[in-house]
Amino acid sequence: MKKGIHPKEYRMVAFKDMSNGHTFLTKSTVDTRETVEVDGVEYPLFKLEISNTSHPFYTGKVKLVDTAGRVDKFMSRYGKHMEKRKK
């Protein structure tokens, strides 16, 4: 392993999942501009769009995708062009 390439200034940082409001603490070197108070202690805040508490893989909740509607929309737009090519 190369010497001197790893950061040495690790500190406790609060990561907040913006989709469900879940906050967790971990050591990090990420740059932050905001702070948040957790259990009476102020920590730097880093906002996440998704975490393990909101990701469909971990929660088991799957969003349904309307593929049939997309196919119908495609056919209505480009169906005329497809028929011309067949002739």
BELWODA-V990061 format. One record per backbone hydrogen bond with DSSP energy under -1.0 kcal/mol. CO is the residue of the C=O (numbers start at 1). NH is the residue of the N-H. E is the energy in kcal/mol with one decimal. If there is no record, write none. Layout:
CO/NH/E + CO/NH/E
This chain:
11/28/-2.7 + 13/26/-2.0 + 14/46/-2.6 + 15/24/-2.4 + 16/48/-3.3 + 17/21/-2.4 + 22/17/-3.2 + 24/15/-3.2 + 26/13/-2.9 + 28/11/-2.0 + 34/45/-3.0 + 36/43/-3.1 + 38/41/-1.7 + 41/38/-3.1 + 43/36/-2.6 + 44/14/-2.9 + 46/16/-2.3 + 48/18/-2.8 + 51/54/-1.4 + 51/55/-1.8 + 55/59/-2.3 + 56/60/-2.0 + 65/67/-1.9 + 66/70/-1.3 + 67/71/-2.3 + 68/72/-2.4 + 69/73/-2.0 + 70/74/-2.3 + 71/75/-2.7 + 72/76/-2.3 + 73/77/-1.7 + 74/78/-3.0 + 75/79/-1.8 + 78/82/-1.8 + 79/83/-2.1 + 80/84/-1.7 + 81/85/-1.6 + 82/86/-1.4 + 83/87/-1.2
